[in-house]
Amino acid sequence: MSDINKFMNILKIIMETESINFLLDNPEVDLREHGLTSIKFIQLSTLIEEAYGIVFSDLDLLFDSFCSVSKIMTMLSKYEVILN
């Protein structure tokens, strides 16, 4: 499975929606306005770590760093995971 497909599947699980294309087409949309809670943030970061074999540093595990697709992609690029 490609990295982008893994990411889309994770978003579907966490955001509990099938309209992931909207979020990918609008990467600046605030996920908190679409149901991302603090508990879902923990689930999201854990699933991303497991899917890509990375471990986020404590300094990177900030809710604001995961509040949009764009910010998540920026975070992943820091760990050399490129979604395309």
C-alpha positions in Angstrom: 0.0 0.0 0.0 1.3 3.4 -0.9 2.1 6.0 1.8 -0.8 8.3 0.6 -3.2 5.3 0.8 -2.1 4.5 4.3 -2.6 8.1 5.3 -6.1 8.2 3.7 -7.1 5.0 5.5 -5.9 6.4 8.9 -7.9 9.6 8.3 -11.0 7.5 7.4 -10.6 5.6 10.7 -10.0 8.7 12.9 -12.3 11.2 11.3 -15.1 8.6 10.8 -15.9 9.9 7.4 -15.7 8.8 3.8 -15.2 12.3 2.5 -11.4 12.2 2.9 -10.9 13.6 -0.6 -12.4 16.9 0.7 -9.8 17.0 3.4 -7.0 16.1 1.0 -8.2 18.7 -1.6 -8.4 21.3 1.2 -5.3 20.6 3.2 -5.6 23.8 5.3 -9.0 22.9 6.7 -8.9 22.7 10.5 -9.6 19.0 11.4 -10.9 20.1 14.8 -13.9 21.7 13.0 -14.5 18.2 11.4 -14.4 16.2 14.6 -10.8 15.9 15.6 -10.7 15.7 19.4 -7.8 15.3 21.8 -8.5 11.6 22.1 -8.7 11.2 18.3 -5.4 13.2 18.1 -3.7 10.5 20.3 -5.2 7.8 18.1 -4.1 9.6 15.0 -0.5 10.1 16.1 -0.3 6.4 17.3 -1.7 5.0 14.0 0.7 7.2 12.0 3.7 6.0 14.0 2.7 2.4 13.6 1.9 2.8 9.8 5.2 4.5 9.0 7.5 3.0 11.6 8.4 6.3 13.2 8.3 7.6 16.7 7.3 11.3 17.2 9.4 13.2 19.6 7.6 14.6 22.6 8.2 18.1 21.3 6.4 17.2 18.1 3.3 15.7 19.8 1.3 18.9 19.9 -2.4 19.0 19.0 -1.8 22.1 16.8 0.8 20.2 14.8 -1.8 17.7 13.7 -4.8 20.0 13.2 -4.8 20.0 9.3 -3.7 17.7 6.6 -1.1 20.2 5.6 0.4 20.3 9.1 0.5 16.5 9.3 2.2 16.3 5.9 4.8 18.8 7.1 5.3 16.8 10.3 5.7 13.6 8.4 8.3 15.2 6.0 10.4 15.9 9.1 10.5 12.2 9.6 11.3 11.6 6.0 7.8 10.3 5.1 6.7 11.9 1.9 3.0 11.6 0.9 2.5 11.9 -2.9 
